[in-house]
């Protein structure tokens, strides 16, 4: 199985684990005399088995991704920077209120990075992120893990 398939399988196993934990919690206590649909003790045994499956698969994925962690980490940091740049104010000129009115207390703002420069930087970073994502997608498709 390749990494792409392993990631899908991991997500499926995590979903199954969550369902088992929920089943265990919901069915642990019942009103005396009522039927217990599922045994929490038996379900806990299945939970431990599912955790072990997830652990093995995540370890295999982790080891297979070792050669590209630099790209994974770089992409994460670039995404964070883009998020911050998108929130950065780039106002130049007199500050006015929501309705465009100026007051005696209006201030003059001067941004070092203009809105055009910011937008160009974001465009460049998003292009680099796309390039890194393509490289990761190829790695995930081409790299086989486990047995």
N, C-alpha and C positions, 0 to 999 in steps of 0.2 A: 504494500500500500504506500502511496506517496504522501507527502506531508499535507497536501490539500485534503486528501481523503481522511487522513488521521485527524485533522482539525475538525472536520465535520463529525467524525466518529466521537471525538472528545466532547463536542457540544451535545451530541445525542446522549452520551453516557452521563453527563452532568445533569441533563434534563431528567433522565431516569432516576438518578440519585435523589434529586430534589423531590420527585414524586414518591419515592420510597420513604424519605424522611418525613414528608407530609403525612403519608399513610400511617407511619409509626406513631407520630405525635397525636394524630386525630383518634386513633383506635386504642391508645394506651389505657384510657379511663372510660368505662361505660357504666351506666346505671345498673345496679345489681338486678339480675334477672333478664337483662337485655342481652341479645346475642352480640358477640364481638366478631365483626366481619373479618378482621385480620389480626393475627397475633403480632404484637409489637416486638416480642422477643425474636420470633422467626424473621420478622422484617428487619430487625437490627442486624441479624446475621447476613441478610442480603445487602444491607447498607455497607457493611464492612467489605464484602466481596466487590461491590461496585466501586468503592473507594480504591481498592487495590487495582482494579482494572484501569481506572482513571490515572492513578499514580504511574503505572507502567507506561501507559500511552503518553502521558505528559513528559515523562522522562525521555522516552524515545524521541519525541518532537524536540525537546530541549537539546538533546545531543546532536540531532540532525541539523538544528539551526545554528549551532556554534560558529560555523564559518561565516555566517552573515549577521551576527548580532550587531556589528558596527552599523550596518544598514538599518536594522530594526530600530536601534537606539537613535540614530540620526534622524530617521523619519519621524519618530515620536517628538523629538526636540523641535524639528522644523514645524510640525503641526501646532505645537504649543506657541511658537513664535508667531505664526500666522494668526492664531487666535488673538494674541495680544496686539499685533499690528492692526487688526481690524477694529479694535476698540480704541486705538490711539487717536486722540484729537489732533487735528491738523488745521486749526483755525488761524487765520491771518486777518487782522483788521479789528474793528470795533465790535466788542461783544454786545449783543442785544438780547432782549428777553424772547420768550417763546413766540410772541406776536410780531417780532421784528422791531420793537420799540427800543429806542436808546434812552438812557437815563443819565442823571448827573453822575451816577456811580459807575457808568459803563467803563470797561477797561479795554485797552488795546492789547490784543494778543498777537504773538509772533511765533510761529512754529519753525523749528529748524528743518524738519522734514515736511515737505509739502504733501498735500493730498495726492497729487499726481505721482510723486516719488514713492509715497507709501503704497499706492495701488500697484505701481510697477514692481515694487519689491515683493508684494504679495503674489502677483502673477508669476514672478520668477520662482518664488519658493514653492508655489503650488505645482509648477511645472517640474521642479526637482522632486517633489513628493511623489508625483505621478510616475516619474522615471524610477524612483526607488521602489514604488509599489509594483511596477512591472517586473523589476529584477526579483523581488520577493515572490511574486506570483510564479515566475519561471522556476525559481528554486523550489517552491512548494510543489510544483507539478513534476519536476524532474527528479527530485530527491526521494529515494525509497527509504522506508524505515521498517524496523522490526521484521517479524516473520508471519 
